[in-house]
């Protein structure tokens, strides 16, 4: 592109999911059985958007299919990322987004060096969430504080609090980039070669209360969290229009539709199990569907950047 050229083709970027087979994964889940080749496979992790843990999300379709967000950023600059208060282009993604899907057995017990947002997308009658411990010794199954969960429950799990996703659940998990992840127990299963790389030092464990998130209603939308560096909003509507203010990520929860952008011919499809990046410099866009579409909108806040980096890398699914 020539120096000084005006960029007019800024558009939403659908991302290809990065999936990993897990012994605790679910063979079938009604809405999140993606990608299409997942039939009969225990997909436990579906990474929707990430530039962390050795995982690099790529654009799934459109003129920039196969490109990384870093490559798109090199072309679009602050039109993709927005600008911080000093006018400098920001890091492309300061958060990683993944689905964890458990089948008949719980997922690993972990301690994480960052506050992790959890939104329960699907839950069975036997689903539970382990948060902290009620005793310091004995089998992990007896030590965990177990909470009954339902679809729509949301939590901000504090850093250092031991946590575990129980069986028969699909949970969207959002974690600040650079957070350390330590698996402290995996139910005596064989070692997982694609588990998070062990951090260089243990994550300090704190047995703190699990806070309750206060929802703020804004019309038909519900603000679930105004966190450090981002805002999470549940949008329950088939139509949404706005002008870009900051880099945002859309994670569909229910229903299928498409994003149409003012002045562009391309449409981007929305479906559960995929994520779409909305550039900061986009014009008006709308979400259209013949049925109700429910999605989580994460707006990254350039005025409140996330901090902290994890020195270890190299994880591959």
N, C-alpha and C positions, 0 to 999 in steps of 0.2 A: 504494500500500500504506500502511495506517495506521501511524503511529509506534508502535513497540513490538510490532508484529505478529510472530508467530513464523513463520519460513519453513520449510515442511515438504516442498516439492516440488523440492529440489535433486536433479538428475539428471545423468547423463553428457550431453555436448554433442557430437554429431557435426558436423564442419565440412565445408563445401562446398569442394572443391579449386578453386584458381585456376590455370588452365592457360595456357601460352604456346607457340605454334608457333615452332619454331627450325629453321634450315637444317641443323643438325647433329642434330636430333631423330630419334626412331625412329617409323616409321609403325605398327609393330605390336610389342607386347611381351606375352608370354603372360598374365602375371598383372596387369600394370599398365596395360592399355589402357583407361584411364578418363579422363574421363567417357564415357558411352555414345556421344556424338556424335564420338568421337575417331577413328572408322574412316577411314583414308586421310589423316589429318592427322599431321604430324610434331611431336607433342607432345614438346618437349625439357625443359620445366620443368613440374612439377606442385607447386604450393605447397600443402602440407597444412595448415599453421598458421602464421600470421604477422600481426604488427602492425608490421612494419618495411618499409623500402624503398617506402613508399607503398602497400603491400598490406594490406588489412584482411579477415581471414577472417570469414565469417558462419556462423551455425548453419544446418545443412542441412535439418533436419527436427525435428518435435516442436513443442511449444507455443511455442518461441522461434525458430522458423524465420525466417531473414532478419535476425535481430538480430546485432550485433557482440558480441564478448566484452566490450567496454567497456560496452555497454548492459546485458548480463547482470550485470556487476560492480556497476553502479549499483544493481541490485536485490538481489543476493545478498551483496555486500561480501566480507568475509573468509571466508564460506562457500564462495566460489569460489576466492579467491587464497591463503587462509591468512594467517597473521600473522607478521611478523618479530619479532625479539627485543625490540622496543620496543612491540609490540602494535599496530602500524599496518598497515593493509591494503597489500599489495604490488602492484606493477605486474602486469597480467594475464599477459602473456607476456614472459619475458626471453630467449626463444630463438625463432628462426624455423626451420621444418621444410620442406624441399622435396625432391622427387625430381628428379634429372637423368637423362635417358634419351638415350643416344647411339645413332645408327644406324651407318652405314658410315664416318663420319668422326669424329674426336675433337672434344670440346668446346673452348671457349676456354681459353687459358693465362691464369691469374689469380694475383694476389697479394692476400691478404686480411689485414686488420688485426685478426684474432682467431683463436683456435684453433678449427678446424672439425672436427667429428666426422663421419666417413664410415663408412657400413655398406653393403657391396656386396650388393645383393639379387639381381641376375642378372648373369651374365658369360658372354660367348661365347668361343670358342677364340682369337680375335684380340684380346681385351680386355687393356688395360694401364692403369696409372696412372703419370702423370708426376709426380715429386716432386723438386724441386730440379734443378740443372744440373750437368753434368760438364765443361762448358767455358763460357767467357764470350762467345764470338762464334760466328758461323755461323748457319745456319738453325735455327729453334726445334726442328724435328723431329730434329736431330742433337744439340742441346744438352741436352734433357731426359733425366734419369735415368728409365728405364722399368722398372716392376715388373710382373710378371705377377700378375693378380688372379683370384680365384675367388669364387663366391657364399659369403657368410659371413665374408669378410675384413673387418676393421675397422681404422680408423686415426684418430688424433687428429692432424690435419695442423697443424703449428705456424704461428702467425701469421708472415707475411712469407715463408714458403716458397712459391716458385712451384709451382703444381700444375695438372694437366690430367687430365681424364677421357678415356681412350681410347675407341675404338669399341665398339659392341655391349655396353653395360653400363647397368644401372639402379642408381643409388647414392642412398641416403638421406643428406642432408647437413643437419647441425644447426649453426647459427651463432648466437653471442650477438647479441642485438639491438644495433644501433648500430655494428656492425663496418663498416669501410671495405672496399670491394671494387673492385679495379682490374683491368681486362682489359688485359693487356700484349701479347697476340698472339691473332689470330683466324684464322690460316691463310689470309690474303688473301681472306676472304669479304667480301661487301658489308656495310657498317655495319649493325648490328642496332639498330633504333630503340628496342627494349625491353630493351636490355642494362642492366646496373647503371649508374646515373649515375656518371660519373667523380668521384672524391673531390676535395676542394679542394686537396689536396697528395698527392704520390705515396706509396704505401704503402712503407715501408722494407723492402727485400728482404733476407732472410737465408738463406744456403745452409746450413741446419742439418740434422742427421740426422732421418729420420722415425722417431719412437719406436715401439716395439712395445708394444701394450696387453696387460697381464696379466689374464687372465680369472679371476674368483673364482666358484667353484661354490657355490650355495646351494640344496641339494636338486636339483630338476630345472631350476631357473633359473640363469642365468649372468650375473653382474655384469660388464659389459664395460668400464665406465668410471665412476669416482667423480671427476667433474670439478668445476671451480669453478662452483658454483651448481646442479649437477644430477647425478643418477646415472642411467646407462643400463643397463637390464637386459634380456636376451633371455629371454623366457618361452616355453617349448615345452610347452604343455599346453592341453587343451581346457577346463579349468576353473580359475578363479582367484577367490579371495574375499579381501577385506580391508576395513578401514575407512580412510577418507580421512585422510591426515596432512598432505599438501601438494598443491598443484595438480600434476596429472600429465597427460601426453599419451601416448596409445596409438597406435602406428603399426603396423598389421598387416603381416606379411611374407608369410605363406603361410596358405591356408585361409580359410574364411568361417564366421562365427558371429554371436552376438549377446550383448549385455550386458544382464543383468537386475539390477535394483536392488531391494533389500528395501523393501517398502511402496509401490512404484510399479507401475502397470500397464504403462507404456511400456517397450518394449525398443528398444535401439539396435543396429543392424546393424554388424558388423565386416567389412571387406573390404580387400584390398590397394589402395593408391592413395587411401585416405581416412585421416583422423585423428580421434580422439575425445578431448575434454578431460574429465578426471575431476576434478570439484571437490574442494577440500580438505575440505569439510564433508559429503561424501557418506557414507551408511551402507554397509553391506555390499553388495557387488555380485559377480556371478559372470559368467564368460564361458563360454558353452555352444555346443557344435557337435557335429554327428554325426561329424566328422573332427577330426584334429589341427589346432590353431590355433597358429601361431607369430607372436609380435609383440614389438616393442620398447616397453618401458615407460620413459618419462622422468619421473622424479620431481624437481621443482624444489625446491631446498633454500633455505628462507628465511633460514637462518643463514649462508649463504655466497653473498650476492647477487653477480650479475654487474655489472661496472662498465664505464664508457666509453660515450660516445655519439658517433654519427656525425652531423655537422650537416647533411648533404645528404639531401634527400627528393625525392619526386615521381616515383618509378619506377612505371610501370603496364605490365601484360602486354598 
